[in-house]
Amino acid sequence: MRKIFILTVVGSLLGLSACNRVNSDLERAVVGGAIGCAAGEVLADGRCVEGAVIGAGVGVLTN
C-alpha cells in the first residue's frame, strides 16, 4: 500500500512539474502541499498531512 501511495505522489509531482510557470498563490500552494506530503510521508514516517500543511504554507509565502 505504501509503495502505491509513493508512486502516486511521485507521478503527481512529475505532472505538476511539467507546468511552465506557477502563476498564482493557489498553484504554488498545491505544488508545495504535494511536495510537503511526499516529504512528510518519507522523512517523518507517515506524516503526510503535517508535511502538506507546511509545504502549502511555504509555497504561498515564497514568491
Beta strands, then each sheet from edge to edge (+ up, - down):
end
